[in-house]
Amino acid sequence: MRTNLGGLAEPVLTSLIYRGKRFSQSSSGGSPNHNFVLYFENVKSSKNDIYKQLRRKSGVYVLINNITKDLYVGSSVNLTKRMTSHFYHVNSDKYTRIVIIRAMRKYKLENFSLAIVEFCAPDTSICLNLEQK
């Protein structure tokens, strides 16, 4: 599976986390926000903006670990609710097997960026189909 982070100059080997599975991928290095509808550089400092701008929207998102360059792709019919859930679980002491939550706990929220790849109709099958592109 290939993901283009914006048609940039140098190839960088990263891995893609898709539904808890890791795939190697070759993507371009540089500024990643060229092909995204919305981009938040620092998830921790952008929480309020994320909630405001994603309110009542459905779509496909990518959480980017800025340290390891791993990409976590997901979709939701309610993006604000999904981000709220992620942030809640990151701050919880409960054990989880969810890969993105474990990564955000380990590397801290400030080391993650959030990109919205595409907004869509609030339909689960539409969101999942777009996520799998």
N, CA, C and O atoms as a DFTB+ gen file, in Angstrom:
532 C
 N C O
     1  1       0.848      -1.170       0.000
     2  2       0.000       0.000       0.000
     3  2       0.893       1.233       0.000
     4  3       1.827       1.327       0.796
     5  1       0.612       2.165      -0.880
     6  2       1.403       3.392      -0.956
     7  2       0.550       4.581      -0.539
     8  3      -0.640       4.659      -0.846
     9  1       1.192       5.501       0.167
    10  2       0.527       6.733       0.552
    11  2       1.440       7.882       0.173
    12  3       2.612       7.892       0.549
    13  1       0.921       8.846      -0.564
    14  2       1.710       9.991      -0.973
    15  2       1.471      11.123       0.014
    16  3       0.332      11.545       0.212
    17  1       2.526      11.611       0.629
    18  2       2.392      12.690       1.602
    19  2       2.574      14.061       0.973
    20  3       2.793      15.032       1.697
    21  1       2.494      14.177      -0.316
    22  2       2.504      15.518      -0.863
    23  2       3.432      15.735      -2.032
    24  3       3.777      16.887      -2.295
    25  1       3.858      14.734      -2.743
    26  2       4.688      14.897      -3.922
    27  2       5.946      15.701      -3.655
    28  3       6.182      16.705      -4.328
    29  1       6.742      15.298      -2.714
    30  2       7.896      16.067      -2.289
    31  2       9.190      15.423      -2.761
    32  3       9.158      14.323      -3.313
    33  1      10.295      16.061      -2.563
    34  2      11.557      15.733      -3.211
    35  2      12.201      14.394      -2.897
    36  3      12.311      13.567      -3.802
    37  1      12.629      14.133      -1.679
    38  2      13.435      12.954      -1.377
    39  2      12.585      11.801      -0.864
    40  3      11.723      11.997      -0.007
    41  1      12.824      10.586      -1.387
    42  2      12.094       9.438      -0.851
    43  2      12.559       9.109       0.561
    44  3      13.751       9.167       0.863
    45  1      11.616       8.767       1.411
    46  2      11.914       8.402       2.791
    47  2      11.199       7.091       3.063
    48  3      10.018       6.953       2.745
    49  1      11.900       6.124       3.650
    50  2      11.263       4.864       3.990
    51  2      10.551       5.031       5.321
    52  3      11.176       5.350       6.333
    53  1       9.263       4.817       5.318
    54  2       8.467       4.885       6.543
    55  2       7.625       3.628       6.599
    56  3       7.715       2.780       5.712
    57  1       6.828       3.500       7.604
    58  2       5.896       2.376       7.626
    59  2       4.498       2.908       7.849
    60  3       4.298       3.950       8.473
    61  1       3.552       2.183       7.334
    62  2       2.163       2.563       7.404
    63  2       1.464       1.600       8.347
    64  3       1.571       0.384       8.189
    65  1       0.749       2.137       9.326
    66  2      -0.018       1.311      10.236
    67  2      -1.461       1.393       9.760
    68  3      -2.071       2.463       9.784
    69  1      -1.994       0.281       9.335
    70  2      -3.358       0.256       8.835
    71  2      -4.119      -0.811       9.597
    72  3      -3.829      -2.001       9.470
    73  1      -5.075      -0.396      10.376
    74  2      -5.864      -1.297      11.203
    75  2      -4.975      -2.226      12.026
    76  3      -5.224      -3.428      12.123
    77  1      -3.920      -1.631      12.623
    78  2      -3.072      -2.374      13.538
    79  2      -1.992      -3.193      12.877
    80  3      -1.257      -3.900      13.567
    81  1      -1.863      -3.126      11.539
    82  2      -0.831      -3.880      10.837
    83  2       0.151      -2.905      10.219
    84  3      -0.243      -1.842       9.739
    85  1       1.428      -3.262      10.227
    86  2       2.472      -2.385       9.734
    87  2       2.856      -2.776       8.305
    88  3       3.100      -3.949       8.024
    89  1       2.907      -1.795       7.407
    90  2       3.329      -2.002       6.032
    91  2       4.488      -1.072       5.746
    92  3       4.462       0.086       6.162
    93  1       5.514      -1.552       5.042
    94  2       6.578      -0.650       4.612
    95  2       6.044       0.155       3.447
    96  3       5.223      -0.327       2.667
    97  1       6.504       1.355       3.338
    98  2       6.076       2.185       2.228
    99  2       7.157       3.171       1.880
   100  3       7.980       3.533       2.722
   101  1       7.155       3.596       0.668
   102  2       8.084       4.621       0.228
   103  2       7.263       5.874      -0.022
   104  3       6.329       5.851      -0.824
   105  1       7.593       6.947       0.642
   106  2       6.874       8.200       0.435
   107  2       7.892       9.297       0.232
   108  3       9.098       9.066       0.322
   109  1       7.404      10.482      -0.039
   110  2       8.301      11.590      -0.290
   111  2       8.529      12.381       0.989
   112  3       7.626      12.493       1.818
   113  1       9.721      12.926       1.154
   114  2      10.033      13.710       2.350
   115  2       9.666      15.164       2.157
   116  3       9.304      15.565       1.051
   117  1       9.749      15.956       3.200
   118  2       9.476      17.385       3.110
   119  2       8.208      17.758       3.829
   120  3       7.749      17.030       4.710
   121  1       7.635      18.890       3.461
   122  2       6.417      19.375       4.087
   123  2       5.230      18.527       3.666
   124  3       4.928      18.458       2.474
   125  1       4.540      17.875       4.609
   126  2       3.531      16.889       4.259
   127  2       2.137      17.419       3.999
   128  3       1.248      16.614       3.720
   129  1       1.883      18.708       4.070
   130  2       0.503      19.177       4.043
   131  2      -0.026      19.591       2.680
   132  3      -1.074      20.235       2.622
   133  1       0.633      19.262       1.592
   134  2       0.192      19.713       0.281
   135  2      -1.091      19.069      -0.211
   136  3      -1.902      19.752      -0.837
   137  1      -1.313      17.788       0.042
   138  2      -2.480      17.097      -0.489
   139  2      -3.572      16.844       0.538
   140  3      -4.474      16.044       0.288
   141  1      -3.514      17.495       1.670
   142  2      -4.497      17.260       2.706
   143  2      -5.515      18.385       2.754
   144  3      -5.203      19.536       2.448
   145  1      -6.741      18.038       3.144
   146  2      -7.796      19.033       3.303
   147  2      -7.478      19.915       4.512
   148  3      -7.610      21.137       4.446
   149  1      -7.060      19.294       5.611
   150  2      -6.642      20.002       6.826
   151  2      -5.379      19.342       7.358
   152  3      -5.176      18.140       7.189
   153  1      -4.533      20.139       8.005
   154  2      -3.303      19.604       8.579
   155  2      -3.003      20.319       9.886
   156  3      -2.995      21.549       9.938
   157  1      -2.756      19.548      10.944
   158  2      -2.414      20.078      12.253
   159  2      -1.040      19.542      12.627
   160  3      -0.886      18.338      12.830
   161  1      -0.054      20.398      12.721
   162  2       1.336      20.005      12.947
   163  2       1.539      19.337      14.305
   164  3       2.245      18.333      14.400
   165  1       0.929      19.883      15.352
   166  2       1.122      19.383      16.711
   167  2      -0.260      19.089      17.310
   168  3      -1.017      20.007      17.628
   169  1      -0.572      17.807      17.456
   170  2      -1.895      17.410      17.928
   171  2      -2.197      17.975      19.313
   172  3      -3.312      18.430      19.568
   173  1      -1.222      17.948      20.196
   174  2      -1.462      18.403      21.573
   175  2      -1.828      19.893      21.617
   176  3      -2.809      20.272      22.257
   177  1      -1.054      20.720      20.950
   178  2      -1.329      22.163      21.000
   179  2      -2.500      22.574      20.105
   180  3      -2.999      23.694      20.215
   181  1      -2.938      21.681      19.225
   182  2      -4.026      22.010      18.289
   183  2      -5.365      21.382      18.674
   184  3      -6.315      21.447      17.894
   185  1      -5.460      20.782      19.848
   186  2      -6.683      20.069      20.229
   187  2      -7.955      20.892      20.021
   188  3      -8.912      20.407      19.418
   189  1      -7.972      22.128      20.513
   190  2      -9.181      22.943      20.388
   191  2      -9.528      23.215      18.933
   192  3     -10.698      23.148      18.555
   193  1      -8.528      23.522      18.111
   194  2      -8.774      23.737      16.689
   195  2      -9.259      22.463      16.007
   196  3     -10.133      22.509      15.141
   197  1      -8.694      21.338      16.397
   198  2      -9.117      20.059      15.838
   199  2     -10.594      19.829      16.133
   200  3     -11.355      19.472      15.234
   201  1     -11.011      20.029      17.391
   202  2     -12.415      19.848      17.755
   203  2     -13.314      20.787      16.962
   204  3     -14.352      20.364      16.452
   205  1     -12.933      22.045      16.854
   206  2     -13.760      23.035      16.146
   207  2     -13.871      22.722      14.661
   208  3     -14.969      22.745      14.105
   209  1     -12.761      22.434      14.020
   210  2     -12.770      22.260      12.566
   211  2     -13.316      20.912      12.104
   212  3     -13.722      20.774      10.950
   213  1     -13.333      19.920      12.988
   214  2     -13.840      18.603      12.608
   215  2     -15.270      18.357      13.076
   216  3     -15.835      17.292      12.828
   217  1     -15.847      19.337      13.747
   218  2     -17.188      19.189      14.300
   219  2     -18.199      18.827      13.209
   220  3     -18.284      19.481      12.169
   221  1     -18.958      17.767      13.482
   222  2     -20.016      17.284      12.587
   223  2     -19.507      16.899      11.198
   224  3     -20.226      17.039      10.208
   225  1     -18.273      16.416      11.127
   226  2     -17.719      16.012       9.836
   227  2     -17.294      14.554       9.872
   228  3     -16.904      14.022      10.912
   229  1     -17.380      13.927       8.713
   230  2     -16.953      12.541       8.519
   231  2     -15.804      12.538       7.535
   232  3     -15.705      13.425       6.686
   233  1     -14.931      11.545       7.642
   234  2     -13.858      11.483       6.671
   235  2     -12.736      10.544       7.044
   236  3     -12.828       9.757       7.986
   237  1     -11.662      10.659       6.262
   238  2     -10.471       9.833       6.423
   239  2      -9.362      10.703       7.000
   240  3      -9.147      11.827       6.548
   241  1      -8.662      10.178       7.998
   242  2      -7.589      10.928       8.642
   243  2      -6.316      10.110       8.700
   244  3      -6.345       8.883       8.598
   245  1      -5.194      10.804       8.866
   246  2      -3.901      10.161       9.055
   247  2      -3.250      10.806      10.264
   248  3      -3.080      12.024      10.306
   249  1      -2.884       9.993      11.249
   250  2      -2.086      10.476      12.368
   251  2      -0.643      10.130      12.049
   252  3      -0.332       8.979      11.742
   253  1       0.237      11.114      12.118
   254  2       1.628      10.959      11.717
   255  2       2.523      11.074      12.934
   256  3       2.508      12.089      13.632
   257  1       3.304      10.032      13.190
   258  2       4.290      10.072      14.258
   259  2       5.503      10.811      13.692
   260  3       6.184      10.290      12.808
   261  1       5.776      12.002      14.186
   262  2       6.860      12.834      13.649
   263  2       8.246      12.337      14.048
   264  3       9.246      12.824      13.522
   265  1       8.321      11.386      14.961
   266  2       9.613      10.820      15.366
   267  2       9.952       9.603      14.500
   268  3      11.027       9.540      13.904
   269  1       9.033       8.643      14.437
   270  2       9.295       7.405      13.694
   271  2       8.835       7.481      12.245
   272  3       9.209       6.639      11.429
   273  1       8.028       8.484      11.921
   274  2       7.432       8.671      10.597
   275  2       6.389       7.608      10.266
   276  3       6.023       7.450       9.101
   277  1       5.900       6.875      11.274
   278  2       4.810       5.930      11.057
   279  2       3.529       6.701      10.789
   280  3       3.316       7.780      11.342
   281  1       2.679       6.142       9.939
   282  2       1.397       6.739       9.596
   283  2       0.288       5.820      10.080
   284  3       0.354       4.607       9.885
   285  1      -0.728       6.392      10.708
   286  2      -1.862       5.640      11.205
   287  2      -3.093       6.151      10.471
   288  3      -3.515       7.287      10.686
   289  1      -3.670       5.326       9.609
   290  2      -4.794       5.730       8.767
   291  2      -6.086       5.255       9.404
   292  3      -6.181       4.118       9.867
   293  1      -7.083       6.134       9.425
   294  2      -8.381       5.763       9.965
   295  2      -9.481       6.564       9.321
   296  3      -9.221       7.506       8.572
   297  1     -10.709       6.192       9.610
   298  2     -11.859       6.938       9.112
   299  2     -12.933       6.922      10.186
   300  3     -12.936       6.068      11.072
   301  1     -13.839       7.876      10.092
   302  2     -14.918       7.946      11.064
   303  2     -16.082       8.742      10.496
   304  3     -15.893       9.667       9.706
   305  1     -17.285       8.368      10.909
   306  2     -18.453       9.160      10.524
   307  2     -18.600      10.371      11.441
   308  3     -19.392      11.272      11.164
   309  1     -17.832      10.390      12.540
   310  2     -17.824      11.530      13.450
   311  2     -16.367      11.760      13.891
   312  3     -15.912      11.184      14.879
   313  1     -15.655      12.600      13.153
   314  2     -14.224      12.803      13.404
   315  2     -13.940      13.409      14.776
   316  3     -12.960      13.038      15.423
   317  1     -14.776      14.326      15.223
   318  2     -14.557      14.922      16.549
   319  2     -14.666      13.864      17.636
   320  3     -13.842      13.814      18.549
   321  1     -15.678      13.026      17.532
   322  2     -15.858      11.966      18.525
   323  2     -14.674      11.001      18.498
   324  3     -14.210      10.564      19.551
   325  1     -14.177      10.664      17.298
   326  2     -13.042       9.750      17.189
   327  2     -11.795      10.359      17.820
   328  3     -11.080       9.672      18.550
   329  1     -11.519      11.638      17.554
   330  2     -10.333      12.276      18.132
   331  2     -10.479      12.392      19.643
   332  3      -9.512      12.189      20.377
   333  1     -11.677      12.715      20.110
   334  2     -11.929      12.789      21.554
   335  2     -11.648      11.435      22.195
   336  3     -11.043      11.360      23.264
   337  1     -12.084      10.385      21.547
   338  2     -11.845       9.033      22.058
   339  2     -10.344       8.718      22.099
   340  3      -9.840       8.201      23.097
   341  1      -9.640       9.031      21.014
   342  2      -8.184       8.802      20.999
   343  2      -7.505       9.557      22.141
   344  3      -6.697       8.985      22.873
   345  1      -7.831      10.837      22.291
   346  2      -7.181      11.666      23.314
   347  2      -7.524      11.180      24.715
   348  3      -6.670      11.191      25.601
   349  1      -8.765      10.754      24.923
   350  2      -9.180      10.228      26.219
   351  2      -8.356       8.979      26.571
   352  3      -7.824       8.872      27.676
   353  1      -8.257       8.047      25.630
   354  2      -7.536       6.801      25.883
   355  2      -6.041       7.012      26.081
   356  3      -5.402       6.269      26.826
   357  1      -5.484       8.013      25.422
   358  2      -4.062       8.316      25.611
   359  2      -3.809       8.721      27.061
   360  3      -2.776       8.370      27.630
   361  1      -4.737       9.452      27.657
   362  2      -4.572       9.938      29.027
   363  2      -5.083       8.961      30.081
   364  3      -5.002       9.243      31.276
   365  1      -5.602       7.829      29.652
   366  2      -6.113       6.820      30.570
   367  2      -4.991       5.864      30.967
   368  3      -4.030       5.677      30.220
   369  1      -5.120       5.272      32.125
   370  2      -4.140       4.279      32.574
   371  2      -4.531       2.863      32.170
   372  3      -3.793       1.913      32.432
   373  1      -5.692       2.722      31.533
   374  2      -6.173       1.402      31.143
   375  2      -5.295       0.796      30.055
   376  3      -4.829       1.494      29.155
   377  1      -5.078      -0.509      30.152
   378  2      -4.331      -1.222      29.115
   379  2      -5.142      -1.216      27.822
   380  3      -6.366      -1.338      27.848
   381  1      -4.455      -1.074      26.697
   382  2      -5.117      -1.142      25.407
   383  2      -4.251      -1.876      24.399
   384  3      -3.023      -1.853      24.479
   385  1      -4.904      -2.524      23.459
   386  2      -4.186      -3.169      22.360
   387  2      -4.228      -2.301      21.105
   388  3      -3.679      -2.685      20.072
   389  1      -4.861      -1.154      21.180
   390  2      -4.981      -0.266      20.024
   391  2      -3.609       0.352      19.746
   392  3      -3.046       1.058      20.582
   393  1      -3.094       0.070      18.564
   394  2      -1.735       0.458      18.192
   395  2      -1.512       1.960      18.294
   396  3      -0.506       2.393      18.857
   397  1      -2.427       2.763      17.764
   398  2      -2.225       4.223      17.767
   399  2      -2.213       4.774      19.191
   400  3      -1.436       5.679      19.492
   401  1      -3.051       4.249      20.057
   402  2      -3.086       4.729      21.450
   403  2      -1.761       4.408      22.136
   404  3      -1.198       5.250      22.835
   405  1      -1.267       3.193      21.935
   406  2       0.013       2.817      22.546
   407  2       1.148       3.692      22.019
   408  3       2.034       4.081      22.779
   409  1       1.127       3.999      20.735
   410  2       2.165       4.858      20.150
   411  2       2.077       6.278      20.697
   412  3       3.101       6.885      21.011
   413  1       0.861       6.814      20.814
   414  2       0.707       8.180      21.333
   415  2       1.109       8.261      22.808
   416  3       1.623       9.288      23.251
   417  1       0.885       7.212      23.554
   418  2       1.353       7.194      24.943
   419  2       2.876       7.179      24.995
   420  3       3.481       7.890      25.796
   421  1       3.485       6.378      24.150
   422  2       4.939       6.225      24.159
   423  2       5.649       7.483      23.676
   424  3       6.602       7.937      24.309
   425  1       5.193       8.055      22.552
   426  2       5.902       9.186      21.934
   427  2       5.318      10.552      22.288
   428  3       5.897      11.576      21.927
   429  1       4.195      10.586      22.978
   430  2       3.531      11.803      23.444
   431  2       2.800      12.517      22.302
   432  3       3.256      12.513      21.159
   433  1       1.669      13.123      22.632
   434  2       0.810      13.780      21.643
   435  2       1.508      14.883      20.857
   436  3       1.237      15.073      19.671
   437  1       2.411      15.613      21.519
   438  2       3.071      16.724      20.826
   439  2       3.961      16.265      19.672
   440  3       4.400      17.085      18.865
   441  1       4.229      14.968      19.590
   442  2       5.051      14.418      18.510
   443  2       4.218      13.786      17.397
   444  3       4.733      13.019      16.584
   445  1       2.935      14.111      17.369
   446  2       2.035      13.618      16.332
   447  2       1.395      14.771      15.585
   448  3       1.073      15.809      16.164
   449  1       1.217      14.571      14.295
   450  2       0.471      15.505      13.454
   451  2      -0.795      14.790      12.997
   452  3      -0.848      13.562      12.937
   453  1      -1.812      15.584      12.678
   454  2      -3.065      15.042      12.171
   455  2      -3.340      15.647      10.812
   456  3      -3.302      16.866      10.647
   457  1      -3.616      14.796       9.842
   458  2      -3.973      15.255       8.505
   459  2      -5.335      14.683       8.147
   460  3      -5.600      13.501       8.365
   461  1      -6.192      15.525       7.598
   462  2      -7.473      15.060       7.087
   463  2      -7.289      14.870       5.587
   464  3      -7.037      15.827       4.855
   465  1      -7.417      13.638       5.144
   466  2      -7.205      13.308       3.743
   467  2      -8.408      13.720       2.912
   468  3      -8.270      14.276       1.823
   469  1      -9.597      13.435       3.451
   470  2     -10.808      13.706       2.691
   471  2     -12.010      13.704       3.619
   472  3     -12.093      12.889       4.538
   473  1     -12.943      14.619       3.375
   474  2     -14.224      14.592       4.067
   475  2     -15.202      13.804       3.194
   476  3     -15.044      13.739       1.975
   477  1     -16.212      13.207       3.829
   478  2     -17.186      12.423       3.070
   479  2     -18.539      12.472       3.763
   480  3     -18.691      13.063       4.831
   481  1     -19.512      11.839       3.131
   482  2     -20.851      11.731       3.716
   483  2     -20.764      10.861       4.978
   484  3     -19.925       9.965       5.059
   485  1     -21.628      11.128       5.951
   486  2     -21.580      10.361       7.200
   487  2     -22.163       8.952       7.047
   488  3     -23.192       8.625       7.639
   489  1     -21.493       8.133       6.251
   490  2     -21.909       6.769       5.987
   491  2     -20.703       5.864       6.199
   492  3     -19.653       6.073       5.592
   493  1     -20.849       4.865       7.052
   494  2     -19.730       3.989       7.410
   495  2     -19.097       3.338       6.190
   496  3     -17.871       3.294       6.086
   497  1     -19.901       2.835       5.270
   498  2     -19.334       2.148       4.103
   499  2     -18.564       3.105       3.204
   500  3     -17.539       2.724       2.638
   501  1     -19.034       4.332       3.063
   502  2     -18.317       5.331       2.260
   503  2     -16.975       5.649       2.907
   504  3     -15.946       5.674       2.232
   505  1     -16.986       5.891       4.218
   506  2     -15.740       6.197       4.940
   507  2     -14.734       5.059       4.810
   508  3     -13.559       5.304       4.536
   509  1     -15.175       3.831       5.002
   510  2     -14.272       2.682       4.920
   511  2     -13.705       2.505       3.512
   512  3     -12.527       2.185       3.352
   513  1     -14.542       2.713       2.490
   514  2     -14.057       2.603       1.113
   515  2     -12.999       3.654       0.816
   516  3     -11.992       3.353       0.175
   517  1     -13.214       4.881       1.272
   518  2     -12.226       5.934       1.059
   519  2     -10.933       5.641       1.827
   520  3      -9.838       5.897       1.326
   521  1     -11.061       5.113       3.023
   522  2      -9.899       4.784       3.857
   523  2      -9.020       3.736       3.184
   524  3      -7.796       3.768       3.312
   525  1      -9.642       2.818       2.475
   526  2      -8.903       1.709       1.870
   527  2      -8.320       2.044       0.505
   528  3      -7.649       1.200      -0.089
   529  1      -8.547       3.224      -0.004
   530  2      -7.969       3.638      -1.295
   531  2      -6.472       3.657      -1.239
   532  3      -5.821       3.981      -2.232
